[in-house]
Amino acid sequence: MHFPRSSGLLLHPTALPSPWGVGDLGPTAYQFVDFLAAAGQSLWQILPLGPTGYGDSPYQCFSAFAGNPVLISLDQLIQRGLLSYDEVVEASRRYDLNADQVHYGEVLAFKLPLLRHCYERLHEGGAPDMAAAFTQFCRDQRAWLDDYALFMTLKEAHDGRSWHEWEPELRTRDPKALAEARTQYAEAFTLQQFFQFLFFQQWLPLKAYANEHQIRIIGDAPIFVAYDSADVWANPELFFLDAEGKPTVVAGVPPDYFSATGQLWGNPLYHWQRMAEDGYAWWIKRLRAAFTQMDILRLDHFRGFAAYWEVPAGEETAIKGRWVKGPGAALFKRLEEEFGALPIIAEDLGLITPDVIELRDQFDLPGMKVLQFAFGGGSSNVYLPHHHVPNCVIYSGTHDNNTTVGWFEDLTEEEREVIRGYLGRSGNDIAWDFLRLAMMSVADMAVVPLQDVLRLDARARINTPGRLGGNWGWRFRDGVLNAGLAHGLHFFTEMYGRLPPQLEADEPADDTATEDELIYDPVDLAATA
């Protein structure tokens, strides 16, 4: 599916400013949409929105369908009368709610009891219109919500232990045991449903607000799901598991230039043959939910649909794996039957074989280009802009990369000189040099992490793959998204033909300022890192 020429920013909602320790779906999210619109942007790319567990990674969620309660806006609940400002402030004093870094344990300990208070007030008769909407939500979302709510309830009842450590009758989903558990933990079960109700009651209006401003949301879906998830517990027949529910084989990638032992991800692998037998019903359900929440979906590790690296469970590295053929075109033909042209971006980074390219191109899916990968291997490097094709998405960097400033600082002087030669610029403003390069590319879509727009160094990196802890926490400070920054983005967006159609028609070109006046807006790195 070809997308119109456009541009946007990559920012996960957790990084938004708020006084409550984590970015959320409240006022500053709407302000960010306003900034995007003022800057002439038409894309907002986010990371997976699911509930996170150990390590706080949005790529290891408890559900592929649910939303993360940590993103629920307390300010909106105050406006609805389910909380008072004073009680939120009083509760916040007991926790370290950092303005620059998300401390997830502190935020959850602060936030979840307040959300529980909202449920109690609703149960006591407060906000009757919301009570009716909650009942309807539970009815409409039963296909995934009941399994998820019971999974989280039982997980809490078992002190957070993985589902394979529960009693055999719960682990194997004995109907009688599940019914008894729903009765025993009825309130906790309903509370989990209520958290999801609050999340979607806030997320869907935010998405609608973005769409009203000609901004499409690009979501993100990991190809694999976490083992300790409602998805695997509720559908064990769709994965390679033994009689005790443990994986027999797990996902990873083979040894390569970057790692002599490969990467052992540990996710359970899909039993694709069984999925094919029911017409890929689980994937249809997953994407139907995703296309409700997003306008465009980035499929992470797209190459795994062509062939994936299978590692026997129990291995300490990914060395002793093998390539196994994935579902290939059969899955995507079925998805096209269900949804028509697929609004999907194929994450095709890394070592890509001809079968992956053939699968991507057969369904006209745009791939990805990353400028930080472009400057090695000489002029034949496929990530260099002179090799780009329209049906792709160009990034300066992704959530797994260093910021462009941090990346450039880590290069040797010889490597930096090659980049300066290609750019024809000094590299003194490398983040915006790359922003300009992305904007001028023939790629239909250009996406730049907000950290690069703010010219931030490595302190603003959101994730370092392979590092345990310290990831996913970066936030930016309120006030840094000023009019000058929006004007500078708008300048390049208009110059390289990426404005939304309505803006192209309505807004005359502004030729009263020079380029330097528009974009060289000093940013206090210490205040925003």
QUIPE-V557006 format. One record per residue. D_CENTER is the distance of its C-alpha to the mean C-alpha in whole Angstrom. Layout:
D_CENTER + D_CENTER
//
This chain:
21 + 22 + 20 + 22 + 22 + 20 + 17 + 15 + 13 + 9 + 9 + 7 + 9 + 10 + 12 + 14 + 18 + 19 + 22 + 21 + 19 + 16 + 14 + 14 + 14 + 18 + 20 + 18 + 15 + 18 + 20 + 17 + 17 + 20 + 20 + 18 + 21 + 23 + 22 + 22 + 19 + 17 + 14 + 11 + 8 + 4 + 1 + 3 + 6 + 8 + 11 + 11 + 15 + 17 + 15 + 12 + 10 + 6 + 8 + 11 + 11 + 14 + 13 + 11 + 13 + 13 + 11 + 11 + 15 + 14 + 13 + 16 + 18 + 22 + 23 + 23 + 24 + 27 + 28 + 28 + 30 + 29 + 29 + 31 + 30 + 33 + 31 + 28 + 29 + 32 + 29 + 27 + 30 + 30 + 26 + 25 + 23 + 22 + 21 + 20 + 18 + 16 + 18 + 17 + 20 + 22 + 19 + 19 + 23 + 24 + 21 + 22 + 26 + 25 + 23 + 26 + 29 + 27 + 28 + 31 + 32 + 31 + 33 + 36 + 36 + 34 + 32 + 33 + 31 + 28 + 30 + 31 + 27 + 26 + 28 + 27 + 24 + 25 + 27 + 24 + 22 + 24 + 23 + 20 + 20 + 24 + 23 + 20 + 22 + 24 + 22 + 21 + 25 + 26 + 24 + 25 + 29 + 28 + 27 + 24 + 25 + 23 + 25 + 27 + 29 + 30 + 33 + 34 + 34 + 31 + 29 + 31 + 30 + 34 + 34 + 37 + 35 + 32 + 34 + 36 + 32 + 31 + 35 + 35 + 31 + 31 + 30 + 28 + 26 + 27 + 25 + 22 + 22 + 23 + 19 + 17 + 20 + 19 + 15 + 16 + 19 + 17 + 14 + 16 + 18 + 16 + 14 + 18 + 19 + 17 + 18 + 22 + 21 + 20 + 17 + 14 + 11 + 8 + 6 + 4 + 7 + 9 + 12 + 14 + 14 + 15 + 19 + 19 + 17 + 19 + 18 + 20 + 23 + 23 + 23 + 25 + 27 + 24 + 24 + 26 + 27 + 31 + 33 + 32 + 28 + 27 + 26 + 28 + 26 + 22 + 20 + 20 + 21 + 24 + 26 + 26 + 27 + 24 + 25 + 28 + 27 + 24 + 21 + 21 + 18 + 20 + 18 + 20 + 21 + 21 + 25 + 25 + 28 + 28 + 25 + 27 + 30 + 28 + 27 + 23 + 23 + 20 + 18 + 19 + 19 + 15 + 15 + 17 + 15 + 11 + 14 + 15 + 12 + 11 + 13 + 12 + 10 + 9 + 10 + 10 + 13 + 15 + 18 + 18 + 19 + 22 + 23 + 22 + 23 + 25 + 26 + 28 + 27 + 29 + 29 + 28 + 27 + 25 + 29 + 30 + 28 + 29 + 27 + 27 + 27 + 24 + 24 + 24 + 25 + 26 + 23 + 22 + 25 + 25 + 21 + 23 + 26 + 24 + 22 + 24 + 22 + 18 + 16 + 14 + 13 + 14 + 13 + 16 + 17 + 19 + 23 + 22 + 26 + 27 + 26 + 23 + 24 + 26 + 23 + 21 + 24 + 26 + 23 + 23 + 19 + 18 + 17 + 16 + 18 + 17 + 20 + 20 + 21 + 24 + 27 + 28 + 30 + 32 + 32 + 31 + 28 + 25 + 23 + 26 + 25 + 29 + 27 + 25 + 25 + 24 + 22 + 19 + 16 + 17 + 15 + 17 + 15 + 11 + 9 + 12 + 14 + 17 + 17 + 20 + 22 + 22 + 22 + 25 + 27 + 26 + 28 + 32 + 34 + 35 + 31 + 31 + 34 + 33 + 30 + 32 + 34 + 32 + 31 + 34 + 33 + 34 + 30 + 31 + 28 + 26 + 22 + 24 + 26 + 22 + 21 + 24 + 24 + 21 + 22 + 26 + 24 + 25 + 22 + 21 + 17 + 17 + 14 + 14 + 13 + 14 + 16 + 18 + 19 + 20 + 22 + 21 + 22 + 20 + 20 + 17 + 15 + 12 + 12 + 15 + 15 + 18 + 19 + 19 + 18 + 18 + 14 + 11 + 14 + 14 + 15 + 17 + 21 + 22 + 24 + 23 + 21 + 25 + 27 + 28 + 24 + 24 + 27 + 26 + 23 + 25 + 28 + 26 + 24 + 27 + 29 + 27 + 27 + 23 + 24 + 23 + 27 + 28 + 28 + 29 + 32 + 32 + 32 + 35 + 34 + 35 + 37 + 38 + 36 + 36 + 33 + 33 + 34 + 30 + 28 + 30 + 29 + 29 + 26 + 27 + 25 + 26 + 25 + 22 + 21
//
